[in-house]
Amino acid sequence: MQAPYVVYRLDVSYFSGKLEAYLQYKEIAFRRVEATRRVMQCVVVPHTGIGKVPVVHTPDDLWLQDSTPIIDFLEARHPNGSVVPGDPTQAFFSRLLEDYADEWLWRPALHYRWSYREDARRLGRRIAETALADVPVPSALAARFVARRQRALYVRGDGVAPETREHVEGIYTGTLDRLEAVLDDRPFLLGDRPSLADFGFFASMFRHFSLDPTPARIMRDRSPRTYAWVARLWAARHSRTAGAWLPPGSLPQAWTPLLEDVATGYLPYLHANAAAWRDGLRRFDWEVQGVRYRRTPVVQYRVWCRERLQEHFEALPEAAKTPVRDRLEASGAWKPLWRDGVIRSRLHDDGEPPVCRPPEVGGSLRRRGWTAWNRPGAFAPHSAGR
Ligand SMILES: N[C@@H](CCC(=O)N[C@@H](CS)C(=O)NCC(=O)O)C(=O)O
């Protein structure tokens, strides 16, 4: 029997939960390793140069990062029970929703976890006792440190402020309402079996929203079908999932409000982030849905997300381009997707995602300018960085 994949992950982590659910569904053998501080320092960083999870070590000794391209990589190696619809329209829109859910629900997920006292206390303690268990400081101190760091980086440092808080929380509650409608007459978002879109939403909905005390209370009261879907997807295995997606060419009517959120919230943000990247900024202000966010970090990975969505559109068979474009235009998503054309992220100039570049010998994360948001040297080519 082939050695399984090894997944370096954290039991509290958003993107780890997404990848674990995918591997389980696909019935791909894998072993979990809890990425404690020592495991990160001694194994993950030396092999990948990155300080994030999940990271996958393959049986043929490749190191992989970023759940979205990891899933594409594994789909090519393990085609059974594919989660990418064969129909190009459904495939494109599943990718769009996966990306939207991955990136746009991150801010509310981090806000609920670290802004509410009960949640922050619980999670701070949990992280101190698991991920940081091998750090030689009292766990109460480590828990306080974690909560302070996460608030500084991912709440205050990511634009959550008195003027934006209601909007941030509305992204969560609005998404629950939309999912409740989508799941009204189908077990998974695109029909009787999971697609990429399900795994995208699962990242936030599982490890954050359904488990952290405050958003979990809201989910149970407001969107019981979403609560049930979380457990259903976690338990799903492709060999025991008989159903099909909707007929080729069609999308659930109930996806329309989600696509409008993509068009009025996520894609305008993604464009503003890409334009700020092009202009060499480190932080930028932007406005969507009448709400102004200030000084959020420019994220290179998300410039790549936009580039990748544009590439997926360009790669569609000619016959599928018009129907996909028509749907994007109908929801208002076409213009923000293409505003200012293609803005290059250069994230993968020196390799193919998801395979990690081997880190420089002797380089340390700090010396190479690593930040929690961006990869080492992300801003180096720009002189105008601020
Ligand atoms: N784009 C990556 C994101 C991975 C990521 O952001 N992971 C978080 C945990 S869910 C992390 O490790 N953050 C490190 C930190 O906050 O310092 C993916 O899709 O896997």
The ligand as an ORCA input file, in Angstrom:
! r2SCAN-3c Opt
* xyz 0 1
  N      -4.359     30.288      0.993
  C      -4.048     29.340      2.030
  C      -4.214     30.012      3.361
  C      -3.655     29.261      4.541
  C      -3.827     30.067      5.818
  O      -4.035     31.282      5.795
  N      -3.781     29.370      6.932
  C      -3.919     30.008      8.216
  C      -4.697     29.093      9.154
  S      -6.315     28.701      8.503
  C      -2.544     30.185      8.842
  O      -1.777     29.240      8.895
  N      -2.204     31.387      9.306
  C      -0.922     31.643      9.883
  C      -0.902     32.850     10.743
  O      -1.962     33.396     11.052
  O       0.178     33.232     11.164
  C      -4.936     28.083      1.846
  O      -5.881     28.104      1.065
  O      -4.599     27.049      2.414
*
